[in-house]
Structures are given as C-alpha cells and as structure tokens.
C-alpha cells in the first residue's frame, strides 16, 4: 500500500472486481469440508471506512485509497429509480469515493439479486448512469471486504485470543478459503482485539500450486453506523444514461481487471 511505484492505468487491477468476477462461477465451487462458523462478531450492516488498497495479482498492480460506504437498509434514496420512471423506490447502496473525489454510487433495487440496480458515475462535467444489467454481476454482500460475505459466515475460523499483532496492536483473526475448480482464494480479516472493528482485509490467490498474487486493504476510521445519505448522493447535473457504448465498455474493462474508476471511459468524454 505504501509502494511508490508509478502505476499505469492499463495495468491497474482492482481486486474487488476479481472477487466479484469469481462469484459468477459460484455454483461450481467445490467444498472439501462442510463447516459452519460460530461466534463470529456481530458486524454492523451499515458502515463506512477509509481504505488504502495495494494489490499485486498476475503482475498487475492497484494502488487505491478512498472511502467506502455501505448501507443495507432498504430506503427511499432520491436517485434510486428505474430509468423509465420518475418514481423513487427503496434501495440499498454502496459508494466509492477516492481521495481525488471521483465517485461511483451503486443503488441496489434487489441487493441479493445480481444486476438489479443502477450505478451513477460522477465526473467533472456532470453525472450519468448505467443499469447494472450492462455492467455485470454485482451483489452487495459480495464486495471484497464485505462483512456479510456468505462464505465467511458459513466457513470462517475465528481466533479471538489476541495473540496476533498488527501495527503494534493486538488483533483477532477471521480466516476462510474458497475453492473454484483448481483456483483457491484464502481470506483473512484482522479485527481490533475484542471488537468488531476491521483493520485489515487480506486475500491471497492461488491456481494449483502457483501463487497469482495478493490483495491488501488497510482500513482506518471505521464507523459502525449508518452513513449519511450524502455519502451516496449523486452530485452535479445528471445527463441521463451514459450510453450503451460507455456502459458496455465499462463492463469489458471490468472483466479485464481494471478498477471502477479507470474502467469508466466516460471520465474522458
């Protein structure tokens, strides 16, 4: 995360997207042992956190920092509406705001169903949106650092001893693995000892005996409360849909591994 290496846009990989793309094939997951996590912390459904993300996967690098906000309460957000209707409906929401204040806001009509909602992209000249149908699978609890990950809830091992240290503080450790044919991902969350406050999310990726790389997300200023509606607000003039070509290009760039800021070519339009 503290790497000073110059990052080229064409080589940027956002592991949030890798995690989401893997979930497309979730029906093929091979589980060697069936187990259920017990006594996991009671994580809040609504939170915000500042992230510093550094990842190196298959020689591609992402170095990202910003605020992620998550709201799992179905509510009437002003910009939660079907494109063909002026009537707002209840939605949950997730937003990413990088330290340059570029923003993407996701509204989920059905948070547990893939591709049901809208994503708004705020750019200097205004805002446009894509239907999630055009941008690929995106389920709220499948974001990389999600505290409601269904596999974590089912399979995780929870070490509450506080014997592990991170940045000179005692931490508790949650670990679990997910297997996909010959690919395997190993997940780890560090929590401040005896709390439900995450301080790091770490993932390693394997294919057979080959390491593909890792994703490290250091987390600070975690707030276990419902973010204000302004965290998801869509600023500026809304020009309407981003256009089929922009939305489909976004989806193509996501599949190639770009992050959600660089993948949106509408920034330059």
C-alpha positions as YAML, in Angstrom:
chain: A
units: angstrom
residues:
- id: 1
  name: UNK
  ca: [0.00, 0.00, 0.00]
- id: 2
  name: UNK
  ca: [2.97, 2.27, 0.56]
- id: 3
  name: UNK
  ca: [4.61, 1.38, -2.75]
- id: 4
  name: UNK
  ca: [5.94, 4.41, -4.66]
- id: 5
  name: UNK
  ca: [5.96, 2.60, -7.97]
- id: 6
  name: UNK
  ca: [4.31, 4.51, -10.81]
- id: 7
  name: UNK
  ca: [1.03, 2.82, -11.72]
- id: 8
  name: UNK
  ca: [-0.01, 2.68, -15.35]
- id: 9
  name: UNK
  ca: [-3.76, 2.76, -15.93]
- id: 10
  name: UNK
  ca: [-3.68, -0.12, -18.39]
- id: 11
  name: UNK
  ca: [-2.09, -2.39, -15.77]
- id: 12
  name: UNK
  ca: [-4.34, -1.48, -12.86]
- id: 13
  name: UNK
  ca: [-6.27, -4.36, -11.29]
- id: 14
  name: UNK
  ca: [-8.95, -3.83, -8.66]
- id: 15
  name: UNK
  ca: [-9.29, -6.99, -6.61]
- id: 16
  name: UNK
  ca: [-12.82, -6.01, -5.64]
- id: 17
  name: UNK
  ca: [-13.62, -6.82, -9.24]
- id: 18
  name: UNK
  ca: [-11.67, -10.09, -9.24]
- id: 19
  name: UNK
  ca: [-13.67, -11.12, -6.17]
- id: 20
  name: UNK
  ca: [-16.92, -10.22, -7.94]
- id: 21
  name: UNK
  ca: [-15.95, -12.00, -11.15]
- id: 22
  name: UNK
  ca: [-15.13, -15.17, -9.21]
- id: 23
  name: UNK
  ca: [-18.61, -15.10, -7.73]
- id: 24
  name: UNK
  ca: [-20.05, -15.50, -11.24]
- id: 25
  name: UNK
  ca: [-18.96, -19.15, -11.11]
- id: 26
  name: UNK
  ca: [-20.02, -19.73, -7.54]
- id: 27
  name: UNK
  ca: [-22.29, -22.60, -8.50]
- id: 28
  name: UNK
  ca: [-19.19, -24.60, -9.42]
- id: 29
  name: UNK
  ca: [-17.47, -24.16, -6.07]
- id: 30
  name: UNK
  ca: [-16.04, -27.40, -4.71]
- id: 31
  name: UNK
  ca: [-16.21, -27.51, -0.92]
- id: 32
  name: UNK
  ca: [-13.95, -30.13, 0.63]
- id: 33
  name: UNK
  ca: [-15.34, -29.81, 4.15]
- id: 34
  name: UNK
  ca: [-18.73, -28.56, 5.22]
- id: 35
  name: UNK
  ca: [-18.44, -26.45, 8.35]
- id: 36
  name: UNK
  ca: [-20.19, -23.52, 9.92]
- id: 37
  name: UNK
  ca: [-18.58, -20.56, 11.62]
- id: 38
  name: UNK
  ca: [-19.61, -19.99, 15.21]
- id: 39
  name: UNK
  ca: [-19.39, -16.95, 17.46]
- id: 40
  name: UNK
  ca: [-18.39, -14.53, 14.73]
- id: 41
  name: UNK
  ca: [-18.61, -10.87, 15.77]
- id: 42
  name: UNK
  ca: [-21.91, -9.15, 15.28]
- id: 43
  name: UNK
  ca: [-20.90, -6.98, 12.34]
- id: 44
  name: UNK
  ca: [-22.98, -3.90, 11.58]
- id: 45
  name: UNK
  ca: [-24.95, -3.95, 8.33]
- id: 46
  name: UNK
  ca: [-24.17, -0.27, 7.79]
- id: 47
  name: UNK
  ca: [-20.69, 1.22, 7.95]
- id: 48
  name: UNK
  ca: [-18.08, 3.45, 6.37]
- id: 49
  name: UNK
  ca: [-14.30, 3.11, 6.32]
- id: 50
  name: UNK
  ca: [-11.23, 4.67, 4.78]
- id: 51
  name: UNK
  ca: [-9.26, 2.14, 2.74]
- id: 52
  name: UNK
  ca: [-5.70, 2.01, 1.49]
- id: 53
  name: UNK
  ca: [-5.56, -0.82, -1.01]
- id: 54
  name: UNK
  ca: [-2.46, -2.33, -2.54]
- id: 55
  name: UNK
  ca: [-2.68, -5.41, -4.71]
- id: 56
  name: UNK
  ca: [-0.34, -7.31, -6.98]
- id: 57
  name: UNK
  ca: [-2.04, -10.07, -8.95]
- id: 58
  name: UNK
  ca: [-0.55, -11.72, -12.05]
- id: 59
  name: UNK
  ca: [1.96, -8.83, -12.32]
- id: 60
  name: UNK
  ca: [-0.81, -6.23, -12.41]
- id: 61
  name: UNK
  ca: [-0.99, -3.65, -9.66]
- id: 62
  name: UNK
  ca: [-3.62, -1.49, -7.99]
- id: 63
  name: UNK
  ca: [-2.84, 1.28, -5.54]
- id: 64
  name: UNK
  ca: [-6.07, 2.93, -4.40]
- id: 65
  name: UNK
  ca: [-7.23, 4.97, -1.43]
- id: 66
  name: UNK
  ca: [-10.61, 6.39, -0.56]
- id: 67
  name: UNK
  ca: [-13.77, 5.99, 1.47]
- id: 68
  name: UNK
  ca: [-16.19, 3.09, 1.05]
- id: 69
  name: UNK
  ca: [-19.70, 3.45, 2.48]
- id: 70
  name: UNK
  ca: [-22.24, 0.67, 2.81]
- id: 71
  name: UNK
  ca: [-25.96, 0.92, 3.64]
- id: 72
  name: UNK
  ca: [-28.01, -2.28, 3.78]
- id: 73
  name: UNK
  ca: [-31.21, -0.62, 4.96]
- id: 74
  name: UNK
  ca: [-33.80, -0.52, 2.21]
- id: 75
  name: UNK
  ca: [-34.82, 3.11, 1.99]
- id: 76
  name: UNK
  ca: [-36.08, 5.71, -0.43]
- id: 77
  name: UNK
  ca: [-32.89, 7.25, -1.81]
- id: 78
  name: UNK
  ca: [-33.53, 10.23, -4.12]
- id: 79
  name: UNK
  ca: [-31.70, 8.63, -7.05]
- id: 80
  name: UNK
  ca: [-32.99, 5.11, -6.62]
- id: 81
  name: UNK
  ca: [-35.40, 4.72, -9.52]
- id: 82
  name: UNK
  ca: [-35.96, 2.72, -12.65]
- id: 83
  name: UNK
  ca: [-34.63, 4.65, -15.65]
- id: 84
  name: UNK
  ca: [-38.06, 4.64, -17.28]
- id: 85
  name: UNK
  ca: [-39.82, 6.05, -14.21]
- id: 86
  name: UNK
  ca: [-39.65, 9.25, -12.17]
- id: 87
  name: UNK
  ca: [-40.83, 7.43, -9.05]
- id: 88
  name: UNK
  ca: [-38.18, 6.54, -6.50]
- id: 89
  name: UNK
  ca: [-38.20, 3.10, -4.89]
- id: 90
  name: UNK
  ca: [-36.48, 1.56, -1.89]
- id: 91
  name: UNK
  ca: [-32.83, 0.64, -2.37]
- id: 92
  name: UNK
  ca: [-29.69, -0.31, -0.50]
- id: 93
  name: UNK
  ca: [-26.49, 1.46, -1.52]
- id: 94
  name: UNK
  ca: [-22.70, 1.31, -1.70]
- id: 95
  name: UNK
  ca: [-20.39, 4.12, -2.74]
- id: 96
  name: UNK
  ca: [-16.70, 4.53, -3.56]
- id: 97
  name: UNK
  ca: [-15.11, 7.97, -3.29]
- id: 98
  name: UNK
  ca: [-11.41, 8.10, -3.99]
- id: 99
  name: UNK
  ca: [-9.10, 10.68, -2.47]
- id: 100
  name: UNK
  ca: [-9.40, 12.76, -5.66]
- id: 101
  name: UNK
  ca: [-13.18, 12.90, -5.01]
- id: 102
  name: UNK
  ca: [-14.09, 10.88, -8.09]
- id: 103
  name: UNK
  ca: [-17.14, 8.85, -7.15]
- id: 104
  name: UNK
  ca: [-19.32, 5.93, -8.09]
- id: 105
  name: UNK
  ca: [-22.63, 5.31, -6.32]
- id: 106
  name: UNK
  ca: [-24.39, 1.93, -6.53]
- id: 107
  name: UNK
  ca: [-28.10, 1.59, -5.82]
- id: 108
  name: UNK
  ca: [-29.49, -1.93, -5.46]
- id: 109
  name: UNK
  ca: [-33.21, -2.47, -6.13]
- id: 110
  name: UNK
  ca: [-32.75, -6.09, -5.03]
- id: 111
  name: UNK
  ca: [-29.46, -6.34, -3.08]
- id: 112
  name: UNK
  ca: [-29.35, -10.14, -3.14]
- id: 113
  name: UNK
  ca: [-30.02, -10.45, -6.87]
- id: 114
  name: UNK
  ca: [-27.30, -9.85, -9.47]
- id: 115
  name: UNK
  ca: [-27.62, -6.91, -11.86]
- id: 116
  name: UNK
  ca: [-30.66, -5.25, -10.33]
- id: 117
  name: UNK
  ca: [-29.96, -1.58, -9.83]
- id: 118
  name: UNK
  ca: [-28.11, 1.46, -11.13]
- id: 119
  name: UNK
  ca: [-24.59, 2.86, -10.84]
- id: 120
  name: UNK
  ca: [-24.03, 6.62, -11.13]
- id: 121
  name: UNK
  ca: [-20.64, 7.97, -12.21]
- id: 122
  name: UNK
  ca: [-19.82, 11.49, -11.07]
- id: 123
  name: UNK
  ca: [-17.34, 13.25, -13.31]
- id: 124
  name: UNK
  ca: [-16.20, 16.88, -13.60]
- id: 125
  name: UNK
  ca: [-18.74, 17.68, -16.33]
- id: 126
  name: UNK
  ca: [-21.70, 16.06, -14.58]
- id: 127
  name: UNK
  ca: [-23.17, 12.64, -13.88]
- id: 128
  name: UNK
  ca: [-24.51, 9.80, -15.94]
- id: 129
  name: UNK
  ca: [-25.64, 6.29, -15.04]
- id: 130
  name: UNK
  ca: [-25.59, 2.68, -16.21]
- id: 131
  name: UNK
  ca: [-28.06, -0.08, -15.48]
- id: 132
  name: UNK
  ca: [-26.27, -2.82, -13.55]
- id: 133
  name: UNK
  ca: [-27.55, -5.26, -16.18]
- id: 134
  name: UNK
  ca: [-24.97, -3.69, -18.54]
- id: 135
  name: UNK
  ca: [-22.09, -3.62, -16.06]
- id: 136
  name: UNK
  ca: [-22.01, -7.25, -14.95]
- id: 137
  name: UNK
  ca: [-22.80, -9.17, -11.79]
- id: 138
  name: UNK
  ca: [-22.70, -7.09, -8.62]
- id: 139
  name: UNK
  ca: [-24.25, -8.28, -5.34]
- id: 140
  name: UNK
  ca: [-23.82, -6.12, -2.27]
- id: 141
  name: UNK
  ca: [-22.59, -8.81, 0.14]
- id: 142
  name: UNK
  ca: [-20.03, -10.00, -2.42]
- id: 143
  name: UNK
  ca: [-17.89, -6.87, -2.34]
- id: 144
  name: UNK
  ca: [-14.38, -7.88, -1.40]
- id: 145
  name: UNK
  ca: [-14.24, -6.52, 2.13]
- id: 146
  name: UNK
  ca: [-17.89, -7.25, 2.85]
- id: 147
  name: UNK
  ca: [-18.68, -8.03, 6.47]
- id: 148
  name: UNK
  ca: [-21.69, -10.07, 5.36]
- id: 149
  name: UNK
  ca: [-19.86, -12.42, 2.98]
- id: 150
  name: UNK
  ca: [-21.92, -15.65, 2.91]
- id: 151
  name: UNK
  ca: [-18.85, -17.88, 2.73]
- id: 152
  name: UNK
  ca: [-17.29, -16.16, 5.72]
- id: 153
  name: UNK
  ca: [-20.48, -16.73, 7.69]
- id: 154
  name: UNK
  ca: [-20.54, -20.39, 6.75]
- id: 155
  name: UNK
  ca: [-16.90, -21.43, 6.80]
- id: 156
  name: UNK
  ca: [-14.75, -18.99, 8.76]
- id: 157
  name: UNK
  ca: [-12.42, -19.84, 11.65]
- id: 158
  name: UNK
  ca: [-12.37, -17.15, 14.33]
- id: 159
  name: UNK
  ca: [-9.31, -16.69, 16.57]
- id: 160
  name: UNK
  ca: [-10.21, -14.40, 19.48]
- id: 161
  name: UNK
  ca: [-7.04, -14.89, 21.51]
- id: 162
  name: UNK
  ca: [-5.48, -11.57, 20.54]
- id: 163
  name: UNK
  ca: [-2.06, -13.22, 20.23]
- id: 164
  name: UNK
  ca: [-1.58, -11.86, 16.69]
- id: 165
  name: UNK
  ca: [-0.33, -8.30, 16.33]
- id: 166
  name: UNK
  ca: [-0.84, -5.80, 13.51]
- id: 167
  name: UNK
  ca: [0.75, -2.36, 13.55]
- id: 168
  name: UNK
  ca: [1.72, -2.90, 17.21]
- id: 169
  name: UNK
  ca: [-1.80, -3.70, 18.36]
- id: 170
  name: UNK
  ca: [-3.42, -6.99, 19.31]
- id: 171
  name: UNK
  ca: [-5.88, -8.28, 16.77]
- id: 172
  name: UNK
  ca: [-8.37, -11.12, 16.42]
- id: 173
  name: UNK
  ca: [-8.30, -13.09, 13.18]
- id: 174
  name: UNK
  ca: [-11.03, -14.42, 10.87]
- id: 175
  name: UNK
  ca: [-9.89, -16.77, 8.10]
- id: 176
  name: UNK
  ca: [-11.63, -18.84, 5.43]
- id: 177
  name: UNK
  ca: [-10.98, -20.24, 1.95]
- id: 178
  name: UNK
  ca: [-13.00, -20.52, -1.24]
- id: 179
  name: UNK
  ca: [-12.19, -23.07, -3.94]
- id: 180
  name: UNK
  ca: [-13.12, -22.81, -7.61]
- id: 181
  name: UNK
  ca: [-12.12, -25.88, -9.63]
- id: 182
  name: UNK
  ca: [-8.29, -25.55, -9.43]
- id: 183
  name: UNK
  ca: [-8.30, -21.96, -8.14]
- id: 184
  name: UNK
  ca: [-8.32, -21.09, -4.45]
- id: 185
  name: UNK
  ca: [-8.61, -17.82, -2.57]
- id: 186
  name: UNK
  ca: [-7.60, -17.50, 1.07]
- id: 187
  name: UNK
  ca: [-9.19, -14.68, 3.05]
- id: 188
  name: UNK
  ca: [-8.17, -13.05, 6.32]
- id: 189
  name: UNK
  ca: [-9.67, -10.21, 8.31]
- id: 190
  name: UNK
  ca: [-7.87, -8.59, 11.24]
- id: 191
  name: UNK
  ca: [-10.10, -7.04, 13.92]
- id: 192
  name: UNK
  ca: [-9.07, -4.87, 16.82]
- id: 193
  name: UNK
  ca: [-8.96, -7.29, 19.76]
- id: 194
  name: UNK
  ca: [-12.34, -7.94, 21.41]
- id: 195
  name: UNK
  ca: [-14.17, -5.68, 18.93]
- id: 196
  name: UNK
  ca: [-15.97, -5.92, 15.60]
- id: 197
  name: UNK
  ca: [-13.76, -3.22, 14.06]
- id: 198
  name: UNK
  ca: [-11.79, -4.39, 10.98]
- id: 199
  name: UNK
  ca: [-8.28, -3.01, 10.50]
- id: 200
  name: UNK
  ca: [-7.09, -5.13, 7.56]
- id: 201
  name: UNK
  ca: [-8.56, -7.34, 4.86]
- id: 202
  name: UNK
  ca: [-6.06, -9.60, 3.09]
- id: 203
  name: UNK
  ca: [-6.51, -12.15, 0.29]
- id: 204
  name: UNK
  ca: [-4.10, -14.49, -1.50]
- id: 205
  name: UNK
  ca: [-4.93, -16.08, -4.86]
- id: 206
  name: UNK
  ca: [-3.69, -19.50, -5.98]
- id: 207
  name: UNK
  ca: [-4.10, -21.56, -9.13]
- id: 208
  name: UNK
  ca: [-2.96, -25.09, -8.45]
- id: 209
  name: UNK
  ca: [0.43, -24.71, -6.77]
- id: 210
  name: UNK
  ca: [1.06, -21.32, -8.38]
- id: 211
  name: UNK
  ca: [0.62, -18.07, -6.47]
- id: 212
  name: UNK
  ca: [-1.22, -15.44, -8.51]
- id: 213
  name: UNK
  ca: [-0.70, -12.66, -6.01]
- id: 214
  name: UNK
  ca: [-2.44, -10.88, -3.16]
- id: 215
  name: UNK
  ca: [-4.78, -8.07, -2.20]
- id: 216
  name: UNK
  ca: [-4.16, -5.99, 0.92]
- id: 217
  name: UNK
  ca: [-6.64, -3.45, 2.24]
- id: 218
  name: UNK
  ca: [-5.68, -1.48, 5.34]
- id: 219
  name: UNK
  ca: [-8.74, 0.02, 6.99]
- id: 220
  name: UNK
  ca: [-8.94, 3.07, 9.27]
- id: 221
  name: UNK
  ca: [-11.63, 5.30, 10.72]
- id: 222
  name: UNK
  ca: [-14.24, 2.52, 10.69]
- id: 223
  name: UNK
  ca: [-17.66, 3.84, 11.66]
- id: 224
  name: UNK
  ca: [-20.23, 1.21, 12.60]
- id: 225
  name: UNK
  ca: [-23.23, 3.38, 11.90]
- id: 226
  name: UNK
  ca: [-25.47, 4.15, 9.01]
- id: 227
  name: UNK
  ca: [-23.68, 6.56, 6.66]
- id: 228
  name: UNK
  ca: [-25.47, 9.83, 5.93]
- id: 229
  name: UNK
  ca: [-27.45, 9.96, 2.71]
- id: 230
  name: UNK
  ca: [-24.89, 12.44, 1.40]
- id: 231
  name: UNK
  ca: [-22.38, 9.57, 1.19]
- id: 232
  name: UNK
  ca: [-24.42, 8.14, -1.69]
- id: 233
  name: UNK
  ca: [-25.76, 11.39, -3.14]
- id: 234
  name: UNK
  ca: [-25.32, 11.99, -6.83]
- id: 235
  name: UNK
  ca: [-23.78, 15.41, -7.36]
- id: 236
  name: UNK
  ca: [-23.91, 17.67, -10.36]
- id: 237
  name: UNK
  ca: [-26.13, 17.68, -13.41]
- id: 238
  name: UNK
  ca: [-27.46, 14.24, -14.37]
- id: 239
  name: UNK
  ca: [-27.24, 13.94, -18.13]
- id: 240
  name: UNK
  ca: [-29.09, 10.62, -18.24]
- id: 241
  name: UNK
  ca: [-27.78, 7.24, -19.25]
- id: 242
  name: UNK
  ca: [-24.07, 7.03, -20.03]
- id: 243
  name: UNK
  ca: [-24.93, 5.39, -23.34]
- id: 244
  name: UNK
  ca: [-24.81, 1.74, -24.28]
- id: 245
  name: UNK
  ca: [-21.29, 2.03, -25.66]
- id: 246
  name: UNK
  ca: [-19.93, 3.54, -22.44]
- id: 247
  name: UNK
  ca: [-21.73, 1.08, -20.16]
- id: 248
  name: UNK
  ca: [-20.71, -1.95, -22.21]
- id: 249
  name: UNK
  ca: [-17.12, -0.70, -22.43]
- id: 250
  name: UNK
  ca: [-17.14, -0.32, -18.66]
- id: 251
  name: UNK
  ca: [-18.22, -3.94, -18.31]
- id: 252
  name: UNK
  ca: [-15.49, -5.07, -20.74]
- id: 253
  name: UNK
  ca: [-12.82, -3.13, -18.84]
- id: 254
  name: UNK
  ca: [-14.04, -4.58, -15.54]
- id: 255
  name: UNK
  ca: [-13.71, -8.09, -16.95]
- id: 256
  name: UNK
  ca: [-10.16, -7.25, -17.99]
- id: 257
  name: UNK
  ca: [-9.38, -6.32, -14.38]
- id: 258
  name: UNK
  ca: [-9.43, -2.52, -14.31]
- id: 259
  name: UNK
  ca: [-10.69, -0.72, -11.23]
- id: 260
  name: UNK
  ca: [-14.06, 1.01, -11.15]
- id: 261
  name: UNK
  ca: [-12.64, 4.47, -11.64]
- id: 262
  name: UNK
  ca: [-10.26, 3.75, -14.52]
- id: 263
  name: UNK
  ca: [-12.67, 1.33, -16.19]
- id: 264
  name: UNK
  ca: [-15.20, 4.08, -16.78]
- id: 265
  name: UNK
  ca: [-14.11, 5.78, -20.00]
- id: 266
  name: UNK
  ca: [-16.84, 8.36, -19.57]
- id: 267
  name: UNK
  ca: [-14.39, 10.38, -17.44]
- id: 268
  name: UNK
  ca: [-12.76, 11.50, -20.67]
- id: 269
  name: UNK
  ca: [-15.98, 12.01, -22.62]
...
